[in-house]
Amino acid sequence: NMAGNIATIYGIGITNAGTINITNAFIVMYLGGGKVLNQPGGVINIRGTGGVTGGDAFVNQGVVNETAGTGGTISVSAFDNTQGTITNLSGTLSLGTYETELSGIYSAAAGAIILFEGDNVTPGTPFVLNGNGQFQFTGVLYLPTNVIPNLTPVGGYLELGPGFQGGAITNLALNGIILWDNTLPVTGMLAATNSDLYGNFTVA
């Protein structure tokens, strides 16, 4: 149990198979072996404005919960939730920075937000967004085939693959994000609000 303190980890990791409670505190990891591994069956509860920052990686194979307060943060060099579950019941839970893929099972309660932050992110498998809350993304997002249901890009850059929606924009709504280096024709609806568009757009 950590409350109101900063736990600084120098060059070593944390492996959890039990329960870690973080209340208005941060675990600050340092590069060079600073990895958090939450094993299957492991539970990490974030309460208030706490979380995990810095370090090499955060690998979640168990459960991470934001249970109270305005929201926590997990911000590391590499984040892997492919085999884990993350739930936010209160406030905004910020998750980043990602390498390569965004995956795992996520749940947000009504009124809560899970904010994904990262560069050069591609959706992975599984990537499940459940609950009545909001799921937002800011950073650089690459979509190879289609939009991600329930995920709202709210800032940064969006790149579309050549096979996106079958090779043409048929239904895409943007708000507050930059569509970058587009080459796809528009054969359906492209709506852009408070957004910038770069590239070539042939409108059927």
C-alpha positions in Angstrom: 0.0 0.0 0.0 1.4 3.4 -1.0 -0.4 6.6 -0.1 0.8 10.1 -0.7 4.4 9.1 -1.4 6.8 8.6 -4.3 8.4 5.2 -4.6 11.5 5.6 -6.8 12.8 2.4 -8.4 16.4 2.5 -9.6 17.2 0.1 -12.4 15.2 -2.8 -11.1 11.6 -4.0 -11.7 8.5 -4.8 -9.9 6.8 -8.2 -10.4 3.3 -8.4 -8.8 1.2 -11.5 -8.3 -0.8 -10.1 -5.4 -2.4 -6.7 -4.9 -0.7 -3.2 -5.1 -2.8 -0.2 -3.9 -1.5 3.2 -5.0 -3.3 6.2 -3.5 -2.3 9.7 -4.6 1.2 8.4 -5.1 3.5 7.6 -8.0 5.9 4.7 -8.7 8.7 6.4 -10.6 10.7 3.9 -12.7 14.1 4.6 -14.2 15.5 3.3 -17.4 17.8 0.3 -17.5 15.6 -2.5 -16.2 12.8 -0.5 -14.7 9.9 -2.7 -15.6 6.6 -3.4 -14.0 5.2 -6.9 -14.6 1.6 -7.4 -13.3 1.3 -11.2 -13.6 -2.0 -13.2 -14.2 -4.0 -12.9 -11.0 -2.2 -9.7 -10.0 -4.2 -6.6 -9.2 -3.0 -2.9 -9.2 -5.5 -0.4 -7.8 -4.9 3.3 -8.6 -6.8 5.7 -6.3 -6.7 9.4 -6.9 -3.9 11.0 -9.0 -1.4 8.2 -8.6 0.2 5.8 -11.1 3.4 4.6 -12.7 5.7 6.8 -14.7 9.1 6.4 -16.5 11.0 3.2 -16.9 11.3 0.7 -19.7 8.0 -1.0 -19.7 4.6 -1.7 -18.0 3.3 -5.2 -18.8 -0.1 -6.0 -17.6 -1.3 -9.6 -17.6 -3.7 -9.2 -14.7 -6.0 -6.4 -13.7 -5.5 -2.6 -13.3 -8.3 -0.5 -11.8 -8.7 3.2 -11.4 -11.2 3.1 -8.5 -11.6 6.7 -7.2 -10.5 10.3 -7.7 -9.9 12.5 -10.8 -7.7 10.0 -12.6 -4.4 8.2 -12.7 -1.5 7.9 -15.1 0.6 5.1 -16.5 3.3 6.6 -18.7 6.3 4.4 -19.7 8.5 3.8 -22.6 6.5 0.7 -23.7 3.1 -0.4 -22.6 1.7 -3.9 -23.1 -1.8 -4.8 -22.1 -2.3 -7.6 -24.7 -3.2 -10.2 -22.0 -4.6 -7.8 -19.4 -7.7 -5.9 -18.4 -7.9 -2.2 -17.4 -10.9 -0.6 -15.8 -11.6 3.0 -15.0 -14.5 3.8 -12.7 -13.7 7.5 -12.0 -12.1 10.5 -13.7 -9.6 10.2 -16.6 -7.1 7.4 -16.7 -4.2 8.3 -19.0 -2.3 5.5 -20.7 0.9 5.9 -22.7 3.4 5.8 -24.3 2.9 2.8 -26.7 5.1 1.0 -29.0 3.7 -0.6 -32.2 0.3 -1.9 -31.0 -2.6 -0.9 -28.8 -4.4 -4.0 -27.5 -6.1 -5.5 -24.5 -9.5 -5.3 -22.8 -10.6 -1.9 -21.4 -13.7 -0.8 -19.6 -14.8 2.7 -18.6 -17.8 3.4 -16.4 -20.3 6.2 -17.2 -18.7 9.6 -16.7 -15.1 8.1 -16.8 -12.6 8.4 -19.6 -9.7 6.3 -20.7 -7.2 8.4 -22.6 -4.7 6.6 -24.8 -1.6 8.6 -25.6 1.2 7.5 -27.9 3.2 7.8 -31.1 3.1 5.5 -34.2 0.3 3.4 -32.7 -1.5 0.6 -34.6 -4.5 -1.3 -33.2 -3.6 -4.8 -32.1 -5.5 -7.9 -31.2 -7.5 -8.1 -29.0 -8.6 -4.5 -28.6 -11.9 -4.3 -26.8 -13.5 -1.2 -25.4 -16.4 -1.8 -23.1 -18.7 0.2 -20.8 -20.6 3.5 -20.9 -17.6 5.8 -20.5 -15.5 7.4 -23.2 -12.3 6.2 -24.9 -10.1 8.9 -26.4 -6.8 9.0 -28.3 -4.2 11.6 -28.8 -0.9 11.2 -30.5 -0.1 9.5 -33.8 -2.6 6.8 -34.8 -2.3 4.6 -37.8 -5.5 2.9 -39.0 -4.8 0.1 -41.6 -8.4 -1.1 -42.3 -11.1 0.9 -40.5 -12.0 3.2 -37.6 -12.0 1.6 -34.1 -15.5 1.4 -32.6 -15.9 3.6 -29.5 -12.5 5.2 -29.9 -12.5 9.0 -30.5 -9.3 10.6 -31.7 -9.2 14.0 -30.0 -5.8 15.3 -30.9 -2.6 14.6 -32.7 -2.3 12.9 -36.1 -4.3 10.3 -37.9 -2.8 8.2 -40.8 -4.9 5.9 -43.0 -3.5 2.8 -44.6 -4.0 2.1 -48.3 -6.6 -0.6 -47.5 -8.6 1.7 -45.1 -12.3 1.1 -45.7 -11.5 -0.9 -48.8 -9.2 1.7 -50.3 -11.4 4.7 -50.1 -12.9 7.0 -47.4 -16.5 5.9 -47.1 -17.4 7.1 -43.6 -15.0 9.1 -41.5 -15.7 11.8 -39.0 -12.8 13.9 -37.5 -12.9 16.4 -34.6 -9.7 18.1 -33.4 -7.2 15.9 -35.1 -4.9 16.2 -38.2 -5.4 13.8 -41.1 -1.9 13.4 -42.4 -0.6 12.6 -45.9 -3.9 11.2 -47.3 -4.0 9.6 -50.7 -7.4 7.9 -50.5 -10.3 9.1 -52.6 -13.5 10.1 -50.8 -16.5 8.0 -52.1 -18.8 8.5 -49.1 -18.7 11.0 -46.2 -15.7 12.7 -44.7 -16.6 15.2 -42.0 -13.9 17.3 -40.4 -14.6 19.7 -37.5 -11.7 21.7 -35.9 -9.3 19.5 -37.9 -6.6 19.9 -40.5 -6.4 17.8 -43.7 -3.2 17.2 -45.6 -2.7 15.2 -48.8 -4.7 14.6 -52.0 -8.5 14.2 -51.8 -10.5 13.2 -54.9 -14.2 13.5 -54.1 -16.4 11.3 -56.1 
